[in-house]
């Protein structure tokens, strides 16, 4: 079984994760760093075309934003015996900022915008706003080429 972990997990956190899996009866275990899993997913989705999109000497920044953390890894494209290889060369520090925080920030901005327009949310609606923001943003996450700007 493969379990993904933040790339920034230290050896103790990795050991605790493996121990928890063993306590659940999982004996054959592979820990895979989350940005690495994201990169593998991209490679699978692009098929062999990834080899046309990357060249020897390129360095790829892999950003994995989870619910509670953001994981950053740098991956160098190298060549070994005529084949492209991907080698992780750096990992960002453990960042406790993730998608949940971004959802709350978007909800707060929306609430402030509505207040500027003289629309006050009742307490019950205000509490449901972060969930509604998640629902509203999902179509944008499926867009392949999305350009964002802040005004």
Secondary structure by P-SEA (a helix, b strand, c coil): ccccccccccaaaaaaaaaaaaaacccbbbbbbaaaaaaaaaaaaacccccccccccbbbbbbbbcccbbbbbbbbbbbcccbbbbbbccccccccccaaaaaaaaaaaaaaaaaaacccccaaaaaaaaaaaaaaacccccccbbbbbcc
